[in-house]
Amino acid sequence: MHATLRVLAARVHQPLINFPGKRSWPSTTPHAHPAAPPEFQQRYSGVAAVSSDVGKSTSKSVVSEFWEAPDRFWRPRIRELEESEIDAVLSGGASLQ
């Protein structure tokens, strides 16, 4: 019985998938597909240049509390629901009849 335990302890589970090295994603700049039309490649290169310039900007306004956020985060573009709409949703549509 003890010999069986030693044999089983010696056999360690070997996963079928091997992951070589650490997980690291290479940092690449976004670019258009090589087979894309030339007008798209030109347009995309301009957008990529503008977005990279924005990312390097040092004057970012960071809020420390949520109430200091700009007004656009306080006033969502979602309209208020009416009472009849709420009843219709809660009743599964049965109140529409």
Jmol script that loads the backbone (N, CA, C; Angstrom):
load data "model"
ATOM      1  N   MET A   1       0.820  -1.177   0.000  1.00  0.00           N
ATOM      2  CA  MET A   1       0.000   0.000   0.000  1.00  0.00           C
ATOM      3  C   MET A   1       0.874   1.255   0.000  1.00  0.00           C
ATOM      4  N   HIS A   2       1.941   1.266   0.756  1.00  0.00           N
ATOM      5  CA  HIS A   2       2.822   2.426   0.781  1.00  0.00           C
ATOM      6  C   HIS A   2       3.563   2.586  -0.538  1.00  0.00           C
ATOM      7  N   ALA A   3       3.867   1.490  -1.210  1.00  0.00           N
ATOM      8  CA  ALA A   3       4.554   1.574  -2.501  1.00  0.00           C
ATOM      9  C   ALA A   3       3.656   2.265  -3.528  1.00  0.00           C
ATOM     10  N   THR A   4       2.373   1.986  -3.474  1.00  0.00           N
ATOM     11  CA  THR A   4       1.437   2.617  -4.405  1.00  0.00           C
ATOM     12  C   THR A   4       1.399   4.127  -4.190  1.00  0.00           C
ATOM     13  N   LEU A   5       1.406   4.552  -2.948  1.00  0.00           N
ATOM     14  CA  LEU A   5       1.398   5.979  -2.658  1.00  0.00           C
ATOM     15  C   LEU A   5       2.651   6.661  -3.199  1.00  0.00           C
ATOM     16  N   ARG A   6       3.816   5.981  -3.070  1.00  0.00           N
ATOM     17  CA  ARG A   6       5.056   6.559  -3.585  1.00  0.00           C
ATOM     18  C   ARG A   6       5.020   6.665  -5.102  1.00  0.00           C
ATOM     19  N   VAL A   7       4.467   5.689  -5.774  1.00  0.00           N
ATOM     20  CA  VAL A   7       4.377   5.717  -7.237  1.00  0.00           C
ATOM     21  C   VAL A   7       3.436   6.829  -7.675  1.00  0.00           C
ATOM     22  N   LEU A   8       2.301   6.950  -7.014  1.00  0.00           N
ATOM     23  CA  LEU A   8       1.346   7.992  -7.376  1.00  0.00           C
ATOM     24  C   LEU A   8       1.888   9.388  -7.061  1.00  0.00           C
ATOM     25  N   ALA A   9       2.645   9.515  -5.969  1.00  0.00           N
ATOM     26  CA  ALA A   9       3.208  10.808  -5.615  1.00  0.00           C
ATOM     27  C   ALA A   9       4.296  11.223  -6.603  1.00  0.00           C
ATOM     28  N   ALA A  10       4.993  10.267  -7.192  1.00  0.00           N
ATOM     29  CA  ALA A  10       6.056  10.578  -8.142  1.00  0.00           C
ATOM     30  C   ALA A  10       5.485  11.069  -9.466  1.00  0.00           C
ATOM     31  N   ARG A  11       4.297  10.617  -9.802  1.00  0.00           N
ATOM     32  CA  ARG A  11       3.688  11.024 -11.073  1.00  0.00           C
ATOM     33  C   ARG A  11       2.906  12.313 -10.846  1.00  0.00           C
ATOM     34  N   VAL A  12       3.424  13.409 -11.340  1.00  0.00           N
ATOM     35  CA  VAL A  12       2.782  14.706 -11.195  1.00  0.00           C
ATOM     36  C   VAL A  12       2.056  15.011 -12.491  1.00  0.00           C
ATOM     37  N   HIS A  13       0.914  15.648 -12.379  1.00  0.00           N
ATOM     38  CA  HIS A  13       0.121  15.974 -13.565  1.00  0.00           C
ATOM     39  C   HIS A  13       0.885  16.931 -14.469  1.00  0.00           C
ATOM     40  N   GLN A  14       1.058  16.547 -15.718  1.00  0.00           N
ATOM     41  CA  GLN A  14       1.716  17.390 -16.710  1.00  0.00           C
ATOM     42  C   GLN A  14       0.636  17.958 -17.629  1.00  0.00           C
ATOM     43  N   PRO A  15       0.421  19.281 -17.633  1.00  0.00           N
ATOM     44  CA  PRO A  15      -0.606  19.842 -18.505  1.00  0.00           C
ATOM     45  C   PRO A  15      -0.243  19.647 -19.975  1.00  0.00           C
ATOM     46  N   LEU A  16      -1.269  19.523 -20.806  1.00  0.00           N
ATOM     47  CA  LEU A  16      -1.040  19.310 -22.230  1.00  0.00           C
ATOM     48  C   LEU A  16      -0.660  20.598 -22.954  1.00  0.00           C
ATOM     49  N   ILE A  17      -0.963  21.733 -22.361  1.00  0.00           N
ATOM     50  CA  ILE A  17      -0.640  23.016 -22.979  1.00  0.00           C
ATOM     51  C   ILE A  17       0.597  23.576 -22.299  1.00  0.00           C
ATOM     52  N   ASN A  18       1.578  23.963 -23.094  1.00  0.00           N
ATOM     53  CA  ASN A  18       2.788  24.577 -22.554  1.00  0.00           C
ATOM     54  C   ASN A  18       2.793  26.057 -22.901  1.00  0.00           C
ATOM     55  N   PHE A  19       3.015  26.895 -21.913  1.00  0.00           N
ATOM     56  CA  PHE A  19       3.086  28.331 -22.113  1.00  0.00           C
ATOM     57  C   PHE A  19       4.541  28.758 -21.991  1.00  0.00           C
ATOM     58  N   PRO A  20       5.184  29.071 -23.097  1.00  0.00           N
ATOM     59  CA  PRO A  20       6.598  29.457 -23.023  1.00  0.00           C
ATOM     60  C   PRO A  20       6.759  30.894 -22.529  1.00  0.00           C
ATOM     61  N   GLY A  21       7.556  31.088 -21.530  1.00  0.00           N
ATOM     62  CA  GLY A  21       7.902  32.422 -21.056  1.00  0.00           C
ATOM     63  C   GLY A  21       6.770  33.149 -20.364  1.00  0.00           C
ATOM     64  N   LYS A  22       7.050  34.430 -20.050  1.00  0.00           N
ATOM     65  CA  LYS A  22       6.056  35.265 -19.393  1.00  0.00           C
ATOM     66  C   LYS A  22       5.103  35.833 -20.422  1.00  0.00           C
ATOM     67  N   ARG A  23       3.932  36.229 -19.960  1.00  0.00           N
ATOM     68  CA  ARG A  23       2.977  36.893 -20.845  1.00  0.00           C
ATOM     69  C   ARG A  23       3.434  38.324 -21.053  1.00  0.00           C
ATOM     70  N   SER A  24       3.724  38.662 -22.274  1.00  0.00           N
ATOM     71  CA  SER A  24       4.085  40.045 -22.572  1.00  0.00           C
ATOM     72  C   SER A  24       3.558  40.384 -23.950  1.00  0.00           C
ATOM     73  N   TRP A  25       2.868  41.504 -24.024  1.00  0.00           N
ATOM     74  CA  TRP A  25       2.314  41.959 -25.290  1.00  0.00           C
ATOM     75  C   TRP A  25       3.233  43.024 -25.854  1.00  0.00           C
ATOM     76  N   PRO A  26       3.673  42.850 -27.081  1.00  0.00           N
ATOM     77  CA  PRO A  26       4.547  43.869 -27.663  1.00  0.00           C
ATOM     78  C   PRO A  26       3.775  45.164 -27.893  1.00  0.00           C
ATOM     79  N   SER A  27       4.433  46.276 -27.624  1.00  0.00           N
ATOM     80  CA  SER A  27       3.775  47.559 -27.836  1.00  0.00           C
ATOM     81  C   SER A  27       3.940  47.951 -29.300  1.00  0.00           C
ATOM     82  N   THR A  28       2.837  47.959 -30.010  1.00  0.00           N
ATOM     83  CA  THR A  28       2.868  48.332 -31.418  1.00  0.00           C
ATOM     84  C   THR A  28       1.947  49.520 -31.621  1.00  0.00           C
ATOM     85  N   THR A  29       2.285  50.346 -32.575  1.00  0.00           N
ATOM     86  CA  THR A  29       1.417  51.468 -32.898  1.00  0.00           C
ATOM     87  C   THR A  29       0.308  50.970 -33.803  1.00  0.00           C
ATOM     88  N   PRO A  30      -0.910  51.442 -33.627  1.00  0.00           N
ATOM     89  CA  PRO A  30      -2.001  51.007 -34.484  1.00  0.00           C
ATOM     90  C   PRO A  30      -1.761  51.466 -35.917  1.00  0.00           C
ATOM     91  N   HIS A  31      -2.123  50.600 -36.853  1.00  0.00           N
ATOM     92  CA  HIS A  31      -1.941  50.926 -38.261  1.00  0.00           C
ATOM     93  C   HIS A  31      -3.044  50.275 -39.077  1.00  0.00           C
ATOM     94  N   ALA A  32      -3.213  50.773 -40.273  1.00  0.00           N
ATOM     95  CA  ALA A  32      -4.241  50.234 -41.164  1.00  0.00           C
ATOM     96  C   ALA A  32      -3.770  48.902 -41.743  1.00  0.00           C
ATOM     97  N   HIS A  33      -4.711  48.106 -42.183  1.00  0.00           N
ATOM     98  CA  HIS A  33      -4.395  46.832 -42.809  1.00  0.00           C
ATOM     99  C   HIS A  33      -3.650  47.091 -44.118  1.00  0.00           C
ATOM    100  N   PRO A  34      -2.646  46.281 -44.443  1.00  0.00           N
ATOM    101  CA  PRO A  34      -1.884  46.515 -45.670  1.00  0.00           C
ATOM    102  C   PRO A  34      -2.728  46.463 -46.937  1.00  0.00           C
ATOM    103  N   ALA A  35      -3.811  45.701 -46.929  1.00  0.00           N
ATOM    104  CA  ALA A  35      -4.647  45.585 -48.124  1.00  0.00           C
ATOM    105  C   ALA A  35      -5.757  46.630 -48.154  1.00  0.00           C
ATOM    106  N   ALA A  36      -5.769  47.550 -47.208  1.00  0.00           N
ATOM    107  CA  ALA A  36      -6.806  48.581 -47.172  1.00  0.00           C
ATOM    108  C   ALA A  36      -6.610  49.556 -48.330  1.00  0.00           C
ATOM    109  N   PRO A  37      -7.696  50.195 -48.775  1.00  0.00           N
ATOM    110  CA  PRO A  37      -7.562  51.182 -49.849  1.00  0.00           C
ATOM    111  C   PRO A  37      -6.638  52.325 -49.423  1.00  0.00           C
ATOM    112  N   PRO A  38      -5.942  52.933 -50.393  1.00  0.00           N
ATOM    113  CA  PRO A  38      -4.978  53.986 -50.044  1.00  0.00           C
ATOM    114  C   PRO A  38      -5.608  55.178 -49.323  1.00  0.00           C
ATOM    115  N   GLU A  39      -6.857  55.550 -49.683  1.00  0.00           N
ATOM    116  CA  GLU A  39      -7.466  56.696 -49.009  1.00  0.00           C
ATOM    117  C   GLU A  39      -7.731  56.397 -47.538  1.00  0.00           C
ATOM    118  N   PHE A  40      -8.049  55.130 -47.231  1.00  0.00           N
ATOM    119  CA  PHE A  40      -8.258  54.767 -45.833  1.00  0.00           C
ATOM    120  C   PHE A  40      -6.933  54.777 -45.080  1.00  0.00           C
ATOM    121  N   GLN A  41      -5.879  54.284 -45.705  1.00  0.00           N
ATOM    122  CA  GLN A  41      -4.580  54.275 -45.042  1.00  0.00           C
ATOM    123  C   GLN A  41      -4.119  55.692 -44.734  1.00  0.00           C
ATOM    124  N   GLN A  42      -4.338  56.628 -45.665  1.00  0.00           N
ATOM    125  CA  GLN A  42      -3.944  58.014 -45.418  1.00  0.00           C
ATOM    126  C   GLN A  42      -4.778  58.617 -44.292  1.00  0.00           C
ATOM    127  N   ARG A  43      -6.077  58.358 -44.321  1.00  0.00           N
ATOM    128  CA  ARG A  43      -6.957  58.897 -43.288  1.00  0.00           C
ATOM    129  C   ARG A  43      -6.608  58.298 -41.924  1.00  0.00           C
ATOM    130  N   TYR A  44      -6.320  57.007 -41.897  1.00  0.00           N
ATOM    131  CA  TYR A  44      -6.011  56.352 -40.642  1.00  0.00           C
ATOM    132  C   TYR A  44      -4.686  56.851 -40.085  1.00  0.00           C
ATOM    133  N   SER A  45      -3.702  57.088 -40.919  1.00  0.00           N
ATOM    134  CA  SER A  45      -2.418  57.551 -40.415  1.00  0.00           C
ATOM    135  C   SER A  45      -2.561  58.923 -39.768  1.00  0.00           C
ATOM    136  N   GLY A  46      -3.446  59.768 -40.310  1.00  0.00           N
ATOM    137  CA  GLY A  46      -3.680  61.072 -39.701  1.00  0.00           C
ATOM    138  C   GLY A  46      -4.358  60.948 -38.355  1.00  0.00           C
ATOM    139  N   VAL A  47      -5.327  60.055 -38.247  1.00  0.00           N
ATOM    140  CA  VAL A  47      -6.035  59.853 -36.981  1.00  0.00           C
ATOM    141  C   VAL A  47      -5.088  59.279 -35.936  1.00  0.00           C
ATOM    142  N   ALA A  48      -4.239  58.340 -36.343  1.00  0.00           N
ATOM    143  CA  ALA A  48      -3.303  57.742 -35.401  1.00  0.00           C
ATOM    144  C   ALA A  48      -2.314  58.779 -34.888  1.00  0.00           C
ATOM    145  N   ALA A  49      -1.883  59.703 -35.756  1.00  0.00           N
ATOM    146  CA  ALA A  49      -0.942  60.732 -35.325  1.00  0.00           C
ATOM    147  C   ALA A  49      -1.603  61.683 -34.334  1.00  0.00           C
ATOM    148  N   VAL A  50      -2.857  62.042 -34.580  1.00  0.00           N
ATOM    149  CA  VAL A  50      -3.567  62.942 -33.671  1.00  0.00           C
ATOM    150  C   VAL A  50      -3.788  62.273 -32.330  1.00  0.00           C
ATOM    151  N   SER A  51      -4.186  60.997 -32.329  1.00  0.00           N
ATOM    152  CA  SER A  51      -4.456  60.321 -31.070  1.00  0.00           C
ATOM    153  C   SER A  51      -3.183  60.120 -30.267  1.00  0.00           C
ATOM    154  N   SER A  52      -2.048  59.904 -30.932  1.00  0.00           N
ATOM    155  CA  SER A  52      -0.814  59.733 -30.182  1.00  0.00           C
ATOM    156  C   SER A  52      -0.366  61.052 -29.573  1.00  0.00           C
ATOM    157  N   ASP A  53      -0.632  62.191 -30.255  1.00  0.00           N
ATOM    158  CA  ASP A  53      -0.287  63.480 -29.690  1.00  0.00           C
ATOM    159  C   ASP A  53      -1.135  63.777 -28.461  1.00  0.00           C
ATOM    160  N   VAL A  54      -2.404  63.386 -28.507  1.00  0.00           N
ATOM    161  CA  VAL A  54      -3.284  63.625 -27.369  1.00  0.00           C
ATOM    162  C   VAL A  54      -2.815  62.815 -26.170  1.00  0.00           C
ATOM    163  N   GLY A  55      -2.348  61.595 -26.383  1.00  0.00           N
ATOM    164  CA  GLY A  55      -1.895  60.750 -25.291  1.00  0.00           C
ATOM    165  C   GLY A  55      -0.652  61.278 -24.608  1.00  0.00           C
ATOM    166  N   LYS A  56       0.167  62.051 -25.322  1.00  0.00           N
ATOM    167  CA  LYS A  56       1.397  62.567 -24.752  1.00  0.00           C
ATOM    168  C   LYS A  56       1.190  63.881 -24.017  1.00  0.00           C
ATOM    169  N   SER A  57      -0.014  64.387 -24.024  1.00  0.00           N
ATOM    170  CA  SER A  57      -0.298  65.663 -23.375  1.00  0.00           C
ATOM    171  C   SER A  57      -0.095  65.536 -21.871  1.00  0.00           C
ATOM    172  N   THR A  58       0.505  66.551 -21.274  1.00  0.00           N
ATOM    173  CA  THR A  58       0.758  66.501 -19.835  1.00  0.00           C
ATOM    174  C   THR A  58      -0.308  67.223 -19.036  1.00  0.00           C
ATOM    175  N   SER A  59      -1.144  68.019 -19.690  1.00  0.00           N
ATOM    176  CA  SER A  59      -2.161  68.778 -18.960  1.00  0.00           C
ATOM    177  C   SER A  59      -3.483  68.021 -18.965  1.00  0.00           C
ATOM    178  N   LYS A  60      -3.585  67.038 -18.111  1.00  0.00           N
ATOM    179  CA  LYS A  60      -4.819  66.267 -17.975  1.00  0.00           C
ATOM    180  C   LYS A  60      -5.499  66.687 -16.683  1.00  0.00           C
ATOM    181  N   SER A  61      -6.818  66.857 -16.743  1.00  0.00           N
ATOM    182  CA  SER A  61      -7.533  67.195 -15.523  1.00  0.00           C
ATOM    183  C   SER A  61      -8.059  65.905 -14.911  1.00  0.00           C
ATOM    184  N   VAL A  62      -7.603  65.616 -13.747  1.00  0.00           N
ATOM    185  CA  VAL A  62      -8.012  64.412 -13.041  1.00  0.00           C
ATOM    186  C   VAL A  62      -8.815  64.848 -11.829  1.00  0.00           C
ATOM    187  N   VAL A  63      -9.988  64.257 -11.673  1.00  0.00           N
ATOM    188  CA  VAL A  63     -10.824  64.602 -10.529  1.00  0.00           C
ATOM    189  C   VAL A  63     -10.584  63.587  -9.426  1.00  0.00           C
ATOM    190  N   SER A  64     -10.534  64.075  -8.208  1.00  0.00           N
ATOM    191  CA  SER A  64     -10.305  63.174  -7.087  1.00  0.00           C
ATOM    192  C   SER A  64     -11.620  62.661  -6.504  1.00  0.00           C
ATOM    193  N   GLU A  65     -12.705  63.405  -6.700  1.00  0.00           N
ATOM    194  CA  GLU A  65     -14.021  62.992  -6.218  1.00  0.00           C
ATOM    195  C   GLU A  65     -14.998  62.996  -7.380  1.00  0.00           C
ATOM    196  N   PHE A  66     -15.982  62.121  -7.337  1.00  0.00           N
ATOM    197  CA  PHE A  66     -16.878  61.982  -8.480  1.00  0.00           C
ATOM    198  C   PHE A  66     -17.726  63.228  -8.711  1.00  0.00           C
ATOM    199  N   TRP A  67     -18.007  64.016  -7.672  1.00  0.00           N
ATOM    200  CA  TRP A  67     -18.839  65.201  -7.861  1.00  0.00           C
ATOM    201  C   TRP A  67     -18.064  66.351  -8.512  1.00  0.00           C
ATOM    202  N   GLU A  68     -16.754  66.209  -8.644  1.00  0.00           N
ATOM    203  CA  GLU A  68     -15.965  67.220  -9.331  1.00  0.00           C
ATOM    204  C   GLU A  68     -15.890  66.968 -10.837  1.00  0.00           C
ATOM    205  N   ALA A  69     -16.532  65.924 -11.295  1.00  0.00           N
ATOM    206  CA  ALA A  69     -16.499  65.580 -12.719  1.00  0.00           C
ATOM    207  C   ALA A  69     -17.258  66.624 -13.533  1.00  0.00           C
ATOM    208  N   PRO A  70     -16.957  66.743 -14.825  1.00  0.00           N
ATOM    209  CA  PRO A  70     -17.664  67.711 -15.672  1.00  0.00           C
ATOM    210  C   PRO A  70     -19.159  67.414 -15.753  1.00  0.00           C
ATOM    211  N   ASP A  71     -19.918  68.439 -16.177  1.00  0.00           N
ATOM    212  CA  ASP A  71     -21.377  68.318 -16.228  1.00  0.00           C
ATOM    213  C   ASP A  71     -21.847  67.213 -17.159  1.00  0.00           C
ATOM    214  N   ARG A  72     -21.094  66.900 -18.197  1.00  0.00           N
ATOM    215  CA  ARG A  72     -21.560  65.881 -19.143  1.00  0.00           C
ATOM    216  C   ARG A  72     -21.707  64.508 -18.482  1.00  0.00           C
ATOM    217  N   PHE A  73     -21.031  64.293 -17.360  1.00  0.00           N
ATOM    218  CA  PHE A  73     -21.178  63.032 -16.647  1.00  0.00           C
ATOM    219  C   PHE A  73     -22.344  63.067 -15.669  1.00  0.00           C
ATOM    220  N   TRP A  74     -22.829  64.257 -15.353  1.00  0.00           N
ATOM    221  CA  TRP A  74     -23.943  64.394 -14.428  1.00  0.00           C
ATOM    222  C   TRP A  74     -25.280  64.397 -15.136  1.00  0.00           C
ATOM    223  N   ARG A  75     -25.316  64.829 -16.381  1.00  0.00           N
ATOM    224  CA  ARG A  75     -26.566  64.902 -17.131  1.00  0.00           C
ATOM    225  C   ARG A  75     -26.548  63.881 -18.262  1.00  0.00           C
ATOM    226  N   PRO A  76     -26.963  62.661 -17.992  1.00  0.00           N
ATOM    227  CA  PRO A  76     -26.956  61.664 -19.067  1.00  0.00           C
ATOM    228  C   PRO A  76     -27.985  62.010 -20.136  1.00  0.00           C
ATOM    229  N   ARG A  77     -27.778  61.490 -21.332  1.00  0.00           N
ATOM    230  CA  ARG A  77     -28.669  61.777 -22.451  1.00  0.00           C
ATOM    231  C   ARG A  77     -29.881  60.851 -22.473  1.00  0.00           C
ATOM    232  N   ILE A  78     -30.148  60.190 -21.384  1.00  0.00           N
ATOM    233  CA  ILE A  78     -31.284  59.275 -21.298  1.00  0.00           C
ATOM    234  C   ILE A  78     -32.485  60.055 -20.785  1.00  0.00           C
ATOM    235  N   ARG A  79     -33.609  59.913 -21.452  1.00  0.00           N
ATOM    236  CA  ARG A  79     -34.801  60.642 -21.020  1.00  0.00           C
ATOM    237  C   ARG A  79     -35.441  59.927 -19.835  1.00  0.00           C
ATOM    238  N   GLU A  80     -36.262  60.646 -19.114  1.00  0.00           N
ATOM    239  CA  GLU A  80     -36.958  60.085 -17.960  1.00  0.00           C
ATOM    240  C   GLU A  80     -38.061  59.145 -18.434  1.00  0.00           C
ATOM    241  N   LEU A  81     -38.247  58.048 -17.723  1.00  0.00           N
ATOM    242  CA  LEU A  81     -39.300  57.098 -18.063  1.00  0.00           C
ATOM    243  C   LEU A  81     -40.619  57.561 -17.461  1.00  0.00           C
ATOM    244  N   GLU A  82     -41.680  57.379 -18.216  1.00  0.00           N
ATOM    245  CA  GLU A  82     -43.005  57.712 -17.710  1.00  0.00           C
ATOM    246  C   GLU A  82     -43.529  56.551 -16.881  1.00  0.00           C
ATOM    247  N   GLU A  83     -44.519  56.840 -16.053  1.00  0.00           N
ATOM    248  CA  GLU A  83     -45.085  55.813 -15.173  1.00  0.00           C
ATOM    249  C   GLU A  83     -45.687  54.668 -15.978  1.00  0.00           C
ATOM    250  N   SER A  84     -46.327  54.971 -17.106  1.00  0.00           N
ATOM    251  CA  SER A  84     -46.933  53.916 -17.929  1.00  0.00           C
ATOM    252  C   SER A  84     -45.863  53.005 -18.531  1.00  0.00           C
ATOM    253  N   GLU A  85     -44.714  53.564 -18.881  1.00  0.00           N
ATOM    254  CA  GLU A  85     -43.628  52.746 -19.416  1.00  0.00           C
ATOM    255  C   GLU A  85     -43.057  51.826 -18.345  1.00  0.00           C
ATOM    256  N   ILE A  86     -42.933  52.341 -17.133  1.00  0.00           N
ATOM    257  CA  ILE A  86     -42.431  51.519 -16.034  1.00  0.00           C
ATOM    258  C   ILE A  86     -43.399  50.382 -15.742  1.00  0.00           C
ATOM    259  N   ASP A  87     -44.709  50.677 -15.726  1.00  0.00           N
ATOM    260  CA  ASP A  87     -45.710  49.634 -15.495  1.00  0.00           C
ATOM    261  C   ASP A  87     -45.667  48.580 -16.594  1.00  0.00           C
ATOM    262  N   ALA A  88     -45.476  49.004 -17.840  1.00  0.00           N
ATOM    263  CA  ALA A  88     -45.422  48.057 -18.951  1.00  0.00           C
ATOM    264  C   ALA A  88     -44.229  47.124 -18.816  1.00  0.00           C
ATOM    265  N   VAL A  89     -43.099  47.648 -18.399  1.00  0.00           N
ATOM    266  CA  VAL A  89     -41.908  46.815 -18.238  1.00  0.00           C
ATOM    267  C   VAL A  89     -42.079  45.861 -17.067  1.00  0.00           C
ATOM    268  N   LEU A  90     -42.586  46.361 -15.944  1.00  0.00           N
ATOM    269  CA  LEU A  90     -42.735  45.521 -14.760  1.00  0.00           C
ATOM    270  C   LEU A  90     -43.785  44.434 -14.939  1.00  0.00           C
ATOM    271  N   SER A  91     -44.813  44.712 -15.749  1.00  0.00           N
ATOM    272  CA  SER A  91     -45.853  43.704 -15.947  1.00  0.00           C
ATOM    273  C   SER A  91     -45.540  42.779 -17.117  1.00  0.00           C
ATOM    274  N   GLY A  92     -44.412  42.983 -17.769  1.00  0.00           N
ATOM    275  CA  GLY A  92     -44.057  42.127 -18.899  1.00  0.00           C
ATOM    276  C   GLY A  92     -44.859  42.449 -20.140  1.00  0.00           C
ATOM    277  N   GLY A  93     -45.411  43.628 -20.224  1.00  0.00           N
ATOM    278  CA  GLY A  93     -46.191  44.035 -21.383  1.00  0.00           C
ATOM    279  C   GLY A  93     -47.675  43.803 -21.230  1.00  0.00           C
ATOM    280  N   ALA A  94     -48.099  43.204 -20.111  1.00  0.00           N
ATOM    281  CA  ALA A  94     -49.516  42.904 -19.920  1.00  0.00           C
ATOM    282  C   ALA A  94     -50.337  44.168 -19.690  1.00  0.00           C
ATOM    283  N   SER A  95     -49.721  45.242 -19.207  1.00  0.00           N
ATOM    284  CA  SER A  95     -50.484  46.460 -18.935  1.00  0.00           C
ATOM    285  C   SER A  95     -50.727  47.280 -20.198  1.00  0.00           C
ATOM    286  N   LEU A  96     -50.148  46.882 -21.318  1.00  0.00           N
ATOM    287  CA  LEU A  96     -50.361  47.603 -22.572  1.00  0.00           C
ATOM    288  C   LEU A  96     -51.733  47.305 -23.160  1.00  0.00           C
ATOM    289  N   GLN A  97     -52.360  46.227 -22.732  1.00  0.00           N
ATOM    290  CA  GLN A  97     -53.631  45.785 -23.303  1.00  0.00           C
ATOM    291  C   GLN A  97     -54.770  46.660 -22.853  1.00  0.00           C
TER     292      GLN A  97
END
end "model"
wireframe off; spacefill off
backbone 0.3
color backbone group
